[in-house]
Amino acid sequence: MKRQIFYIDYPQEHQGDALHAYQCKFCKIDTVKINGLLENHLPNCIYRTEKEKTITE
């Protein structure tokens, strides 16, 4: 798989009681902070590590 500009296919979950606030299901980083960038997930995030294994530049 070639590197993409944005990665938005990660599992998300509600963040607290906020109606429109979501976070990555695995690393719990706010989706606004992730901003579609793989490197904005935590380095040990399951989504990030699995996705990085599939990327060929």
Secondary structure, 3 states (H helix, E strand, C coil): CCCCCCCCCCCEEECCCCCCCEEECCCCCEHHHHCCCHHHCCCCCHHHHHHHHHCCC
